[in-house]
Amino acid sequence: MGRCGDLLAALGYVSDQQRGTLRHGRKPSTQWRWQGEVDDPLLIARHDDRPVHSAALRSTVAASVAIDCVLRPWCARVHRHRPAASFAGQPFELQSPDNRRYSCVLRSRMVRSLCSREPRRHLMRKTIILHIGASKAGSSSIQSFIRRNRPLLNSLGYVVPDISLGTGENVSGEHVFALEALAKARDAAGFRARMDAVFAQSGDAARAVLLSAENLSNLGNSAIIEGLSAQYDLRIVMYLRRQDELLTSAWQQWASKIETDFYAWLIMALKQFGHWNKVLAEWEQRAGADAIVARVFDRNSFVDGDLLHDFIDALGLAEHIDAFDYKQGESNPSVTDAITMMVSGNRKIFSDVHDNRFYGALNELTGNNLVDGKKVSLLSRKQRDKVIEYYRPVNEAVCRKYFKGRPRLFPVVDHEKYRYLSSDQLVDEKFRAIMTIIAALVQERAG
């Protein structure tokens, strides 16, 4: 039984039967200690003496529910006996049946609206939710999920713009290229104007705009939200992937299409990518600490062991988790790196880093028979351990700041997941891949 449930039940606004539904994710929220203030009109809680924005707690109890069911009736009752000004800014205390105490403060500018018996929804600030990746951390699956569930998200007040950041029907779930153009121009004013237009065209029911672009996790791209927090509440959702897997996946999907030498590229990439402490610090500086929702890209860390369930929880919609459509195929299936080694940097095959036609044709031709089950590793076991050690200070710093109580940011590497091949074994793997392609061509011709 969650403390929020105790609090509301103690005031007589939630029945015992309803009380059990007030949860954080799918676990009772007994770790939350409420102590905060009302602000436009959002609750701010504290957890382990750190402020936690109410947007991060909607799965425990919606801010609007707390306002309407607790503070508004309480203020109305008090207002019968005292003028509003007399309790503005003064702390009040609520006590649950098990004698837990909860303290809140009302700001004077919110008192009159809270004393009204009628909800004043128009006072709630709109929210912009940015899923910023990171790259190679499930972004394609999340974006496909957003596209399929756009009608449900809209019904819940979460507007998903089209690929041009408008309100049209060309919705893919991602906004990579539109936001990349704004980020390159450092056009914060242009981005704000687009968001203003989306809210204006979406009506009063729209309470949030949901955007997804994994390239926003590249350093410097947070410039597009400069000054935005003065007008909107922000929520920055970011999934962090262990860097050895990030780098090898990024090589295959992007860099190998224009670069020829994996190890030369890796030297540069180690300096440029995976420094999650710098990325989070940059976004926190512009959006505020309460806006950051950092998650670890690991099945054992996901809500219900599922990335998409975890994403819904990160959005603050866990109470609707069973209403969404989760059916989808595999996103970005990766062919064996034996193929990648043979075609890397071949400009006759790839026009740019986003050209996936060759790999798509191979998968269609071979029926995904070139997709690795146990992935061929571009790194040796020793090299993988060295990469993990290189990023250890970064990961320890992120864990201390954003994942208090977690022993380590990422699980210990399981080397059994990877196929570490000798030079001779790698040659054999390349021949196997070539013969798989030839066999598929023969079968297609014969058929």
C-alpha positions in Angstrom: 0.0 0.0 0.0 1.6 3.3 -1.1 1.9 6.3 1.1 0.0 8.4 -1.4 -2.8 5.9 -1.1 -2.6 6.3 2.7 -2.7 10.0 2.4 -5.7 10.2 0.2 -7.6 7.5 2.1 -6.9 9.3 5.3 -8.7 12.4 3.9 -11.6 10.3 2.7 -11.2 10.8 -1.0 -10.0 7.3 -2.1 -11.8 4.1 -1.1 -9.9 1.1 0.3 -10.5 -0.7 -3.0 -9.1 2.2 -5.0 -6.2 2.8 -2.7 -4.2 -0.2 -4.0 -4.1 1.3 -7.5 -1.9 4.2 -6.5 1.5 2.7 -7.3 4.9 3.7 -8.8 5.3 1.4 -11.8 4.0 -1.9 -10.5 5.4 -1.8 -7.0 3.9 -0.1 -3.9 5.4 3.3 -3.5 6.3 3.0 0.1 9.7 4.7 -0.5 8.1 8.1 -1.2 8.0 10.8 1.5 5.9 13.7 0.4 7.0 17.2 1.4 6.5 20.0 -1.0 4.7 22.9 -2.5 2.1 23.7 -5.0 3.3 25.4 -8.1 1.3 26.0 -11.3 -0.3 23.8 -9.8 2.2 20.9 -9.6 3.3 19.0 -6.5 7.0 18.7 -5.8 8.0 15.7 -3.7 11.3 14.8 -2.0 13.0 11.4 -2.1 16.2 10.8 -0.2 16.3 14.6 0.4 16.4 15.3 -3.4 13.5 17.1 -5.1 11.5 15.0 -7.5 9.3 16.8 -10.0 5.7 15.7 -9.9 5.9 14.8 -13.6 8.1 11.9 -12.5 5.5 10.7 -10.0 2.4 10.6 -12.2 2.5 6.8 -12.1 2.2 7.1 -8.3 -0.6 9.7 -8.2 -1.3 12.2 -10.9 -0.6 15.8 -9.9 -4.1 16.9 -11.0 -5.6 14.1 -8.8 -3.6 15.3 -5.8 -4.7 18.9 -6.4 -8.4 18.2 -6.9 -8.8 15.4 -4.3 -6.6 16.7 -1.5 -5.5 20.3 -1.7 -8.5 21.9 -3.3 -11.1 20.5 -0.9 -8.7 21.2 2.0 -8.3 24.8 1.0 -12.0 25.1 0.5 -12.7 23.9 4.0 -10.1 26.1 5.6 -11.3 29.1 3.6 -14.7 29.0 5.3 -13.0 30.0 8.5 -9.9 32.0 7.4 -9.1 34.4 4.6 -6.9 32.9 1.9 -4.1 35.3 2.5 -3.8 34.1 6.1 -2.6 30.6 5.0 -0.6 31.5 1.9 2.9 30.4 2.3 2.2 28.7 5.6 3.0 25.0 6.0 0.2 22.6 6.8 0.4 19.0 7.9 -1.6 15.9 7.0 -1.4 12.7 9.0 -2.1 9.1 7.7 -3.8 6.3 9.7 -0.4 4.9 10.6 0.7 8.3 12.0 3.0 9.2 9.0 3.0 12.9 8.6 3.1 14.9 5.3 3.9 18.6 5.1 3.1 21.0 2.2 3.3 24.7 1.5 1.0 26.8 -0.6 2.4 29.7 -2.6 0.4 32.9 -2.4 -0.1 33.1 -6.2 -1.8 29.7 -6.2 -4.0 30.2 -3.2 -7.0 31.7 -4.9 -7.2 29.1 -7.6 -6.8 26.3 -5.1 -9.6 27.7 -2.9 -12.0 27.5 -5.8 -14.2 24.4 -5.8 -13.9 24.1 -9.6 -10.8 22.8 -11.3 -8.6 25.4 -13.1 -6.9 23.1 -15.6 -5.8 26.0 -17.8 -3.3 27.0 -15.1 -1.3 23.8 -15.6 1.8 24.4 -17.6 2.2 22.3 -20.7 5.0 19.8 -20.9 7.5 19.0 -23.7 8.9 15.5 -23.5 12.1 14.8 -25.4 13.3 11.2 -25.8 16.9 11.9 -26.7 18.1 8.3 -27.2 20.9 7.6 -26.7 21.8 6.1 -30.0 21.8 2.3 -30.2 19.6 2.1 -27.1 16.3 0.9 -28.4 15.3 4.2 -30.2 13.9 2.5 -33.3 11.7 0.2 -31.2 10.5 3.2 -29.1 9.7 5.3 -32.2 7.8 2.5 -33.9 5.8 2.1 -30.7 5.1 5.8 -30.5 3.8 5.8 -34.1 1.5 2.8 -33.6 0.1 4.2 -30.3 -0.3 7.8 -31.5 -4.2 7.7 -31.2 -4.0 6.4 -27.6 -1.3 8.9 -26.7 -3.4 11.7 -28.1 -6.4 10.6 -26.1 -4.3 10.9 -23.0 -3.2 14.4 -23.9 0.2 13.4 -25.3 0.5 15.0 -28.8 2.9 13.3 -31.3 3.9 15.8 -34.0 4.6 14.7 -37.6 8.1 14.4 -39.0 8.3 18.1 -39.7 7.2 19.0 -36.1 3.7 19.9 -37.2 0.3 18.4 -36.6 0.0 16.6 -40.0 -0.6 12.9 -40.5 3.0 12.0 -41.7 3.9 10.5 -38.3 6.8 8.1 -38.0 7.4 8.4 -34.3 10.8 10.0 -34.8 11.8 13.6 -35.3 15.5 13.1 -36.1 16.0 15.2 -39.2 13.7 18.1 -38.2 15.4 18.4 -34.8 18.9 17.9 -36.3 18.3 20.9 -38.6 17.3 23.1 -35.6 20.1 21.8 -33.5 22.8 22.5 -36.2 21.4 26.1 -36.5 21.2 26.4 -32.7 17.7 27.7 -33.4 16.0 27.6 -30.0 13.6 30.3 -31.0 12.5 28.3 -34.0 12.0 25.2 -31.9 9.9 27.1 -29.4 7.8 28.6 -32.2 7.1 25.0 -33.5 6.1 23.8 -30.1 3.8 26.9 -29.5 2.1 26.1 -32.8 1.6 22.4 -32.0 0.0 23.2 -28.7 -2.2 26.0 -30.3 -3.4 23.6 -33.0 -4.0 20.7 -30.6 -6.6 22.3 -28.3 -6.9 22.5 -24.6 -6.8 18.8 -24.0 -3.2 18.6 -25.1 -1.0 18.6 -22.0 2.3 17.4 -23.5 4.2 17.1 -26.7 6.2 13.9 -27.2 9.3 14.0 -29.4 11.9 11.3 -30.1 15.3 11.9 -31.7 18.4 9.9 -30.6 20.8 12.4 -32.3 19.9 14.9 -29.5 22.2 12.9 -27.2 25.1 14.2 -29.2 27.0 16.9 -27.3 25.9 20.4 -28.1 22.4 19.6 -29.3 20.7 20.6 -26.0 21.0 24.2 -27.3 17.6 23.9 -29.0 15.9 24.1 -25.6 17.7 27.2 -24.4 15.2 29.2 -22.4 12.4 26.8 -23.0 11.9 25.9 -19.3 10.6 29.4 -18.7 7.5 28.6 -20.7 7.1 24.8 -20.5 7.8 22.0 -18.1 10.4 19.7 -19.6 11.1 16.0 -19.3 14.3 14.6 -20.9 14.2 10.8 -21.2 17.5 9.1 -22.0 18.5 5.5 -22.1 22.2 4.7 -21.4 23.9 1.7 -23.0 27.2 0.2 -22.0 29.8 1.8 -24.2 31.5 -1.3 -25.7 28.1 -2.3 -27.1 27.3 1.2 -28.2 30.5 1.6 -30.1 30.4 -1.7 -32.0 26.7 -1.2 -32.9 27.4 2.4 -34.0 30.2 1.1 -36.2 28.0 -1.3 -38.0 25.0 0.9 -38.5 26.7 4.1 -39.4 30.5 4.5 -39.4 31.3 1.4 -41.4 29.5 2.8 -44.4 32.0 5.6 -44.8 35.1 4.4 -42.9 37.4 1.5 -43.8 39.3 0.9 -40.6 37.4 0.0 -37.5 40.3 0.4 -35.1 41.3 3.8 -36.4 37.6 4.9 -36.1 37.5 3.5 -32.5 40.3 5.7 -31.3 38.3 8.7 -32.3 35.0 7.3 -31.1 36.3 6.6 -27.6 36.8 10.4 -27.1 33.6 11.4 -28.8 30.9 8.9 -27.7 29.5 7.4 -24.5 30.5 10.1 -22.1 27.0 10.0 -20.4 28.1 12.3 -17.6 28.8 15.2 -20.0 25.6 14.6 -22.0 23.4 14.5 -18.9 25.1 17.5 -17.4 24.5 19.5 -20.5 20.8 18.8 -20.6 20.5 19.2 -16.9 22.0 22.7 -17.2 19.3 23.8 -19.6 16.3 21.8 -18.4 17.0 21.5 -14.7 17.8 18.4 -12.6 14.1 17.5 -12.0 13.6 17.2 -15.7 16.1 14.4 -16.3 14.8 10.8 -16.5 17.8 8.6 -17.0 17.3 4.9 -17.6 19.8 2.0 -18.1 19.4 0.1 -21.3 19.4 -3.4 -19.8 16.5 -5.9 -19.7 17.0 -6.6 -16.0 16.7 -2.8 -15.3 13.5 -2.3 -17.3 10.0 -2.2 -15.8 8.6 -5.7 -16.2 11.8 -6.6 -18.0 10.5 -4.8 -21.1 11.8 -1.7 -22.8 8.4 -0.4 -24.0 6.8 -0.9 -20.5 9.8 1.0 -19.1 9.3 3.8 -21.6 5.7 4.2 -20.7 6.7 4.3 -17.0 9.3 7.0 -17.9 6.6 9.0 -19.6 4.5 8.9 -16.4 1.8 6.8 -17.9 2.3 3.5 -16.0 -1.4 3.5 -14.9 -2.2 2.9 -18.6 0.5 0.4 -19.3 -1.9 -2.4 -20.3 -3.8 -0.3 -22.8 -0.9 0.1 -25.3 -0.2 -2.0 -28.4 3.2 -3.7 -28.0 3.2 -5.9 -31.1 6.1 -5.2 -33.4 8.8 -6.9 -35.3 12.5 -6.6 -34.6 13.9 -3.1 -35.3 17.2 -2.7 -37.1 18.1 -6.4 -37.4 21.9 -6.5 -37.7 23.7 -8.8 -40.1 26.9 -10.6 -39.0 29.9 -8.3 -38.7 31.7 -10.7 -41.0 29.7 -8.9 -43.8 30.4 -5.5 -42.3 34.2 -6.2 -42.5 34.0 -7.0 -46.2 31.9 -4.0 -47.3 33.1 -1.2 -44.9 33.8 2.1 -46.6 32.6 0.9 -50.0 31.0 4.0 -51.5 29.6 2.0 -54.4 27.4 0.2 -51.9 26.6 3.0 -49.4 25.7 6.6 -50.4 25.9 7.9 -46.8 25.7 6.7 -43.2 21.9 6.4 -43.3 21.9 4.2 -46.4 20.4 0.8 -45.3 19.3 -0.5 -48.7 22.2 -3.0 -48.9 21.6 -4.6 -45.5 17.9 -4.5 -46.0 18.2 -6.3 -49.4 20.5 -9.0 -47.8 18.0 -9.7 -45.0 15.2 -9.9 -47.5 17.2 -12.2 -49.8 18.5 -14.5 -47.1 15.5 -14.5 -44.8 17.6 -12.9 -42.0 19.9 -15.9 -42.1 22.8 -13.5 -41.8 21.5 -12.0 -38.6 23.7 -13.0 -35.7 22.2 -15.0 -32.8 25.4 -14.9 -30.8 27.1 -11.8 -32.2 30.6 -12.0 -33.8 32.7 -9.6 -31.8 34.8 -6.9 -33.5 36.7 -6.6 -30.2 38.7 -9.3 -28.6 37.8 -10.2 -25.0 40.8 -8.2 -23.7 39.9 -5.2 -25.9 36.3 -5.2 -24.6 37.5 -5.2 -21.0 39.8 -2.3 -21.8 37.0 -0.3 -23.3 34.8 -0.9 -20.3 37.7 0.1 -18.0 38.2 3.3 -20.0 34.6 4.4 -19.3 34.6 3.2 -15.6 35.0 6.7 -14.1 32.2 8.1 -16.3 29.8 5.3 -15.3 30.7 5.6 -11.7 30.0 9.3 -11.7 26.6 8.8 -13.5 25.6 6.0 -11.1 26.4 8.2 -8.0 24.3 11.1 -9.3 21.4 9.5 -11.1 21.1 6.0 -9.7 21.6 6.3 -6.0 21.6 2.9 -4.2 22.5 1.0 -7.4 25.8 -0.8 -6.9 27.0 -0.2 -10.5 25.6 1.5 -13.6 25.8 -1.5 -15.9 25.8 -5.2 -15.3 29.2 -7.0 -15.3 30.0 -8.0 -18.9 28.9 -11.5 -19.9 31.6 -12.6 -22.4 29.5 -15.7 -23.3 27.2 -13.4 -25.3 29.9 -12.8 -27.9 31.7 -14.9 -30.4 35.4 -14.1 -30.1 37.0 -15.5 -33.3 40.6 -16.1 -34.3 41.8 -14.9 -37.7 41.3 -18.3 -39.3 37.8 -18.6 -37.7 36.9 -15.1 -39.0 37.9 -16.1 -42.6 35.7 -19.2 -42.3 32.8 -16.9 -41.1 33.2 -14.7 -44.1 33.1 -17.6 -46.5 30.0 -18.9 -44.7 28.3 -15.5 -45.2 29.2 -15.4 -48.9 27.9 -19.0 -49.5 24.7 -18.1 -47.7 24.2 -15.2 -50.1 25.0 -17.3 -53.1 22.6 -20.1 -52.0 19.8 -17.6 -51.6 20.4 -16.2 -55.1 20.4 -19.7 -56.6 17.1 -20.5 -54.8 15.6 -17.3 -55.9 16.6 -18.0 -59.5 15.4 -21.5 -59.4 12.1 -20.5 -57.8 
